[in-house]
Amino acid sequence: MNSLKRIFFTLKAQLDEVADDFENHEAVAGVAIKELEAYQGKTRIHQHRLQEMIQQFETKLGDLNKEAETWSARAVKLKEQDEAKALECVKRLVQVQKQMKAIEPELAKAKEQFGQCHKDLSEIQAQLHALHTQKEVLSARQNRIHLQSSLRTEHSNPATGAQAVFKRWEQSVIGAELTGSVPPIKDSFADEFVQEESTLELQILLAELAIKQPNE
């Protein structure tokens, strides 16, 4: 249990540092969580082995208990008929009881470890949930800070980049207009006045010529 606590507090400390130093801690935190998930998997395997061990101990104790009952019954039955055989049966009974006494504490220890594994797995699951939640929260905070930093920085601000694109486009259009690549726009309304004024000037000139002609 102490080792489990050390692992959790170590991972917790790693995640807490993310709030102070935004390097690439999201990836580091992901690796740390995977380590705890791997520990969870190993604990489950150990719990499964303990369960098999418990079943084996219980089966063995059941068999020994039946064997003890058999030797006990034989000893009682042969007590009056053949004391030597009855004593041999008692001897076998004692041997069986010794085996049972040796197995019983091992069974109790296996059950205790199984219960501890079950408790550890519950705690690990709760810790993983907390760490996943903390990772998502810190990731969202980091992304928000990165976005705000980008908006404050002229070179990486998307709005600044868009403005620069339109500014270069406008400069290109103005340059093309100044070099004459774009034909001048005709104003038909103004052209009518120019045409009328030109015609009037010609008419005046014609009248002057007409007046001078007879004298010649």
C-alpha positions as CSV (number, residue, x, y, z in Angstrom):
1,M,0.0,0.0,0.0
2,N,2.9,2.4,0.8
3,S,4.3,1.8,-2.7
4,L,0.9,2.7,-4.2
5,K,0.7,5.9,-2.2
6,R,4.2,6.9,-3.3
7,I,3.3,6.3,-7.0
8,F,0.2,8.3,-6.7
9,F,1.8,11.3,-4.9
10,T,4.7,11.2,-7.4
11,L,2.2,11.4,-10.4
12,K,0.1,14.0,-8.6
13,A,3.2,16.2,-8.1
14,Q,4.1,15.9,-11.8
15,L,0.7,17.1,-12.8
16,D,0.7,20.0,-10.3
17,E,3.9,21.3,-11.9
18,V,2.1,21.8,-15.1
19,A,0.3,24.8,-13.7
20,D,3.7,26.5,-13.3
21,D,5.6,25.4,-16.4
22,F,3.8,25.0,-19.8
23,E,6.4,23.1,-21.8
24,N,4.9,19.9,-23.2
25,H,3.5,18.6,-19.9
26,E,0.4,17.3,-21.5
27,A,2.4,14.5,-23.1
28,V,4.4,14.0,-19.8
29,A,1.1,13.8,-17.9
30,G,-0.2,11.2,-20.4
31,V,2.8,9.0,-19.8
32,A,2.5,9.3,-16.1
33,I,-1.2,8.3,-16.3
34,K,-0.2,5.3,-18.4
35,E,2.3,4.3,-15.8
36,L,-0.4,4.2,-13.2
37,E,-2.7,2.3,-15.6
38,A,0.1,-0.2,-16.0
39,Y,0.4,-0.5,-12.2
40,Q,-3.4,-1.1,-12.2
41,G,-3.0,-3.9,-14.7
42,K,-0.3,-5.6,-12.6
43,T,-2.4,-5.3,-9.5
44,R,-5.3,-7.0,-11.3
45,I,-3.1,-9.8,-12.4
46,H,-1.8,-10.3,-8.9
47,Q,-5.3,-10.3,-7.5
48,H,-6.3,-13.0,-10.1
49,R,-3.4,-15.1,-9.0
50,L,-4.4,-14.7,-5.3
51,Q,-7.9,-15.8,-6.2
52,E,-6.6,-18.9,-7.8
53,M,-4.3,-19.6,-4.8
54,I,-7.2,-19.2,-2.4
55,Q,-9.3,-21.6,-4.4
56,Q,-6.4,-24.1,-4.3
57,F,-6.0,-23.7,-0.5
58,E,-9.7,-24.1,0.1
59,T,-9.8,-27.2,-2.1
60,K,-6.8,-28.7,-0.4
61,L,-8.2,-28.0,3.1
62,G,-11.5,-29.6,2.1
63,D,-9.7,-32.7,0.9
64,L,-7.6,-32.8,4.1
65,N,-10.6,-32.3,6.3
66,K,-12.3,-35.3,4.6
67,E,-9.1,-37.3,5.0
68,A,-8.9,-36.4,8.7
69,E,-12.5,-37.5,9.3
70,T,-11.7,-40.8,7.6
71,W,-8.6,-41.5,9.7
72,S,-10.5,-40.5,12.8
73,A,-13.4,-42.9,12.1
74,R,-10.9,-45.7,11.3
75,A,-9.1,-45.1,14.6
76,V,-12.3,-45.3,16.6
77,K,-13.4,-48.4,14.7
78,L,-10.1,-50.2,15.2
79,K,-9.6,-49.2,18.9
80,E,-11.0,-52.3,20.3
81,Q,-10.1,-54.7,17.5
82,D,-6.5,-53.7,16.7
83,E,-4.9,-51.0,18.8
84,A,-1.7,-50.9,16.7
85,K,-3.7,-50.1,13.6
86,A,-5.8,-47.7,15.5
87,L,-2.7,-45.8,16.7
88,E,-1.4,-45.8,13.1
89,C,-4.7,-44.2,12.0
90,V,-4.3,-41.6,14.8
91,K,-0.7,-40.9,13.6
92,R,-2.0,-40.3,10.0
93,L,-4.8,-38.1,11.5
94,V,-2.2,-36.0,13.3
95,Q,-0.1,-35.6,10.1
96,V,-3.2,-34.5,8.2
97,Q,-4.0,-32.0,10.9
98,K,-0.5,-30.6,10.8
99,Q,-0.9,-30.0,7.0
100,M,-4.2,-28.3,7.7
101,K,-2.6,-26.0,10.3
102,A,0.2,-25.2,7.9
103,I,-2.3,-24.2,5.1
104,E,-4.8,-22.3,7.2
105,P,-2.5,-19.2,7.9
106,E,-1.4,-19.2,4.2
107,L,-5.1,-19.1,3.2
108,A,-5.8,-16.3,5.6
109,K,-2.8,-14.3,4.3
110,A,-3.9,-14.9,0.7
111,K,-7.4,-13.7,1.5
112,E,-6.0,-10.6,3.3
113,Q,-3.8,-9.7,0.3
114,F,-6.8,-10.3,-2.0
115,G,-8.8,-7.8,0.0
116,Q,-6.0,-5.3,-0.1
117,C,-5.7,-5.7,-3.8
118,H,-9.4,-5.0,-4.2
119,K,-9.0,-1.9,-2.0
120,D,-5.9,-0.8,-4.0
121,L,-7.8,-1.2,-7.3
122,S,-10.7,0.9,-6.1
123,E,-8.2,3.7,-5.0
124,I,-6.3,3.5,-8.3
125,Q,-9.5,3.8,-10.3
126,A,-10.5,6.9,-8.2
127,Q,-7.0,8.4,-8.7
128,L,-7.0,7.8,-12.4
129,H,-10.4,9.5,-12.7
130,A,-9.0,12.5,-10.7
131,L,-5.8,12.6,-12.8
132,H,-7.6,12.4,-16.1
133,T,-9.9,15.2,-15.0
134,Q,-6.9,17.4,-13.9
135,K,-5.1,16.6,-17.2
136,E,-8.1,17.8,-19.2
137,V,-8.5,21.0,-17.1
138,L,-4.9,21.9,-17.4
139,S,-4.8,21.1,-21.1
140,A,-7.8,23.5,-21.6
141,R,-6.1,26.2,-19.5
142,Q,-2.9,25.8,-21.5
143,N,-4.7,26.0,-24.9
144,R,-6.5,29.1,-23.7
145,I,-3.2,30.8,-22.7
146,H,-1.6,29.8,-26.0
147,L,-4.5,31.3,-27.9
148,Q,-4.4,34.5,-25.9
149,S,-0.6,34.7,-26.4
150,S,-1.1,34.3,-30.1
151,L,-3.6,37.1,-30.3
152,R,-1.2,39.4,-28.4
153,T,1.7,38.6,-30.6
154,E,1.7,40.5,-33.9
155,H,3.6,37.8,-35.9
156,S,1.2,34.9,-34.9
157,N,-2.0,36.9,-34.6
158,P,-4.5,35.6,-37.3
159,A,-6.1,39.0,-37.6
160,T,-2.8,40.7,-38.2
161,G,-2.0,38.1,-40.9
162,A,-5.4,38.6,-42.6
163,Q,-4.9,42.4,-42.6
164,A,-1.4,42.0,-44.1
165,V,-2.9,39.9,-46.9
166,F,-5.4,42.5,-47.9
167,K,-2.8,45.3,-47.6
168,R,-0.5,43.5,-50.0
169,W,-3.5,42.9,-52.4
170,E,-4.4,46.6,-52.3
171,Q,-0.8,47.6,-52.9
172,S,-0.7,45.3,-55.9
173,V,-3.8,46.8,-57.4
174,I,-2.6,50.4,-56.9
175,G,0.7,49.5,-58.5
176,A,-1.0,48.0,-61.5
177,E,-3.2,51.1,-61.9
178,L,-0.2,53.4,-61.7
179,T,1.7,51.5,-64.4
180,G,-1.2,51.8,-66.8
181,S,-2.0,48.1,-66.9
182,V,-5.6,49.0,-66.1
183,P,-7.4,51.0,-68.8
184,P,-8.9,54.3,-67.7
185,I,-12.5,54.3,-66.9
186,K,-14.7,56.3,-69.4
187,D,-17.2,58.8,-68.2
188,S,-19.9,59.1,-71.0
189,F,-21.7,61.8,-69.2
190,A,-18.6,64.1,-69.1
191,D,-17.8,63.1,-72.7
192,E,-21.1,64.6,-73.9
193,F,-20.2,68.0,-72.4
194,V,-16.8,67.9,-74.0
195,Q,-18.3,67.0,-77.4
196,E,-20.9,69.8,-77.2
197,E,-18.3,72.3,-76.2
198,S,-16.1,71.2,-79.1
199,T,-19.0,71.5,-81.6
200,L,-19.9,74.9,-80.3
201,E,-16.3,76.1,-80.8
202,L,-16.4,74.9,-84.4
203,Q,-19.7,76.6,-85.1
204,I,-18.4,79.9,-83.7
205,L,-15.3,79.5,-85.9
206,L,-17.5,78.8,-89.0
207,A,-19.7,81.8,-88.3
208,E,-16.6,84.0,-88.2
209,L,-15.4,82.6,-91.5
210,A,-18.8,83.3,-93.1
211,I,-18.8,86.9,-92.0
212,K,-15.3,87.5,-93.4
213,Q,-16.0,85.8,-96.8
214,P,-18.1,88.5,-98.5
215,N,-15.6,91.3,-97.8
216,E,-13.0,89.3,-99.6
